[in-house]
Amino acid sequence: MKNIQKLFAISCLILSTNIFAIVNNYGFTLRIIDFCTDWSCTAPFNAFTGSQYVAVNETGAVPGADTISVNLPTSGTYGYIRYKVKNEFKFNGYGEAEGEEYQYCATGSSSDYATEALAKAAATDTTYVMQLAENFSWGNGVDAAGYGDISYGYGAGQNDIPGYTSHWSASTLNKYAYIFKREETNDEFFLTTVLQGDYDFGSGEIPSTINLGIEASNSVLIMFSTCDTSAINRGRCTSAAENNCIPYLGEPLFDFVIQ
């Protein structure tokens, strides 16, 4: 028998001019959540399959987009979590363009602004889609170029995962590694990381919560730049937006903890 529990989307969102962008809203749709016993997720336990939008704003989790009903196993210990995300992110925010002093951008606008106040006034809701083949162009040692990537974490053992190799330096923000993988289309991708808590589901006690934390106090949920050749090659934008001010995914800090 499977127990039903809640997955809470909890925001530790702290707005500060010390981060690259001010985020008024950030959300995405979860399609699958699997608990795994290894990085490759060779024998996953499916906790959720469906379509649930989760979001945070400047005050915390957005009501109605803050919980997911999930199936829990009745035995086993799972140290990893894999989830499938719809490649469509909802943004609202503004900030300084990367590498451009006194050039500000706002979501929902292709223009650049001379002051942060002007960008703030211009910010509206927008939908952002990554170009996955370009974004994952380096591969990860297991998934071919165009189909996978890996971001090492700064924690012990998080930059030495058997079979995987990274083109990038280890993150200074995220303790745990993220493994990315896409299938044939640009519509969805998988992300695998550490499931903190190492909970024994055979203990007979139902965990009180499974927390999904989306934190921006020490990380960067979204960033802005000009859509130039480099940005196009990295999958941040397409040639249709060339020379425009664009938002793109930064390095969010996602925490998954069983309590």
N, C-alpha and C positions, 0 to 999 in steps of 0.2 A: 504494500500500500504506500502511496506517495502522500506526503503531507503538503499542505498548501501554506506558504509563508509569503511575506511581502519583501520585495526588494525596494528599498527606499533610495530615491535620488536625493542626496543631501548636498547642499551648496555651502562651501566655506568661502564664498566669493567676497573678496575685500577689494573695493575700488581704490586705486591709488595712482597718482601720476608717476610712480616709480615703475609701473609696468607699461608695456608699449602701447596699450590701447585701453580705453574705458569701455567696459562691456555692459550694456543695458540688458541684453538678452542673448542667450546661447542655448541652442537646442538641437537635438537630432533624434532619429527614429531607430530603435532597437528592433531587430528582426529575430535573432536567435541568441540565447545565452546557454552555454555549455560549461559544466564543471569538468576539469581534466586532471589526470594524474601525471602528465608530463607535458613538456613544451609542445610536442607534436600533436597532442590531443588525440592519441591513437584510439582511446576507448572513452569517448565523451559520455557524460550523463547530461541529457538535454533537460534543462531547467525551464526553458521558455522558448516557444516558437509562436510568432504572431507579428504584430506591428504596434509598438507602443512608443509614443513620442515622450521624451524626457527633456526638461529644460530648467535652467536657472536664470535668475535675474539679479539685480543689485541687492535684493532683500533676502534671497534664498531660493529654495526650490519653488517652481511655479505651480500653484494649485491645479490639480487635474493632470499634471505632467510630472508627478513626483513619486508614484508607486507602480510596481508591476507585481502581479501575482505569479509566483514561480513554483514549480514542482521541486521538492527536496528528496534526495535519496534517503534510504533507510539504512544504508551501510556504506562503509568506505571512507577514505580520507582523500580530499582533493586539494591539491596545492596550486592549481592554475585555473584560470577562467578564460574562455574564448567567447567573444560575441561578434555577431554579424550586424553591421551598421548600414543603414541606407546612406548612400553617398549624396546626401542632401542636407546641408546644415543651415539652420536659421540663425542669422546674426542681427544684432543691432548694437552699434557702437561707433567709436571714432578714435582717432589717434594720429600720431606723427608718422609720416611715411618713412619706411626703412631707408637709412642712408641719406635722407633729405632733411636738412635742418630748416625749421620753420615752414614746412610743407605738410599740411594736415589733410587727412582723408576721412570720409564718413561712409558708412554702409548705406546702400541705396542710391549713391551718387558716384558718378564717374569723374567728377571735378576734384581739383585740389583747392585747399583753402589756406589763407595767409595766417589765420589764427585758430587756436583750439576752440574758441567760442563759436566761430562761424561753422566749424565742422560739427560741433555738438548740436547746433540748431538744425543742421542739414540731415542728421542721421535718421534713417528710417529702417524698417525691417527689410531684410534682403535674404535671398537664398543663395548659398554658395555650393558649388559642385567641383570637386577635385578632378583633374585629369589623371586617372589612376595609372595608366600605362607609363606616362612620363614621370609621375610622382614616385613610382616604384621602379624606375629605370635601372637601378643598380642591382636589383635582386638581393637575396639574403643568404646565398649559399645552398639553400634548399629549394626555394621557389625561384624560377628563372627570372631574368631581367624583364621588367615590365609587369611582373606578377607578384612580387613580394619585396619587402624591405624589413629592416630591423633597426630599432633604436636601443642601444645598450643603456642600462641604468648604471648609477654610480655605486649601488650596493654590492656587497661581497658576492662574487660568482655571477654577477649580472652582465659581465662582458666576456664570458667564456661559456657559451651554450653550445654543446656538441652539434656539429654540422652546420652551424650558422656563422656567417661572417658579415661584418658591417663596413660600409664605406665611410660611416660617420664616426666622429669621436663620441665617447660615452656622454650621456646627458649629465649636466650638473644640477638639473632640476628634479628629474625623476629617479627614484631609488631603484625601481624595477624596470627590466627590459620590456619593450613592446615589440611583438612580431606581427607584421602586417602581411596580408595575403588577399589577392583578389581572384575571382574566377574569370570567365571570358568577357563579361560585359563591364561597363563603367558604373553600373547601378549600385553595387554593394561591395563591401570588403569585410574581411575578418580581422580582428585584433585579439591577440593572446597575451596575457600577462599573469603575474602572480596573484593568486587568491589568498589574501592574508588571513591568518587565523588558524590554518591547518586543522580545521574542525573535523572531529570524528563523528560522522553521521550515524554510526552504529552505537553511540553512547546511550541512546534511548531518550535523550533530551533534545527537544526542538530548539534550535538557536533562536534567540529573541529577535534578532535583526540580521539582515544582510544589507550592508550599507554600500551604496555607490556614491562616492564623494567626487564632486567636480570642483576643483580648487583653483583659484586664480591669485591667491595671495602671494605665491612665490613662483608662479608660472605665467604663461602667456596663452590665453585662449585664442585670441585672434591678433593678427598683425596686418599692416598695410604696406603697400609698395606701389611703384609704377609698374604697369604691365609691360615689361621690356622682353628682349629675347631670352634673357636668363630666366625670368619668371615663367615664360611660355615653356621653355625646355624642362623646367622643374614641375610642370603640371599645375601651377598656381592660377593660370588663366589661359585663354585661347587668343589667337591672333585677332579675333573680332574685337577684343578689348585692348588692343595694343595702344600704349601711351596713356591709357586711363589709370586713374587711381583705383586700386582694387583691395579688398580684404582677402585674407587667406588664413588657413588654419595655422596657429602657432604651435606651441608645445604645451598642451593642457596637462594637468596632473589629475589622473583618474585613480582613485583608491577603491579597492574592493576588499571589504573586511567582513568576515563572519564573526558574530558575537553571540 
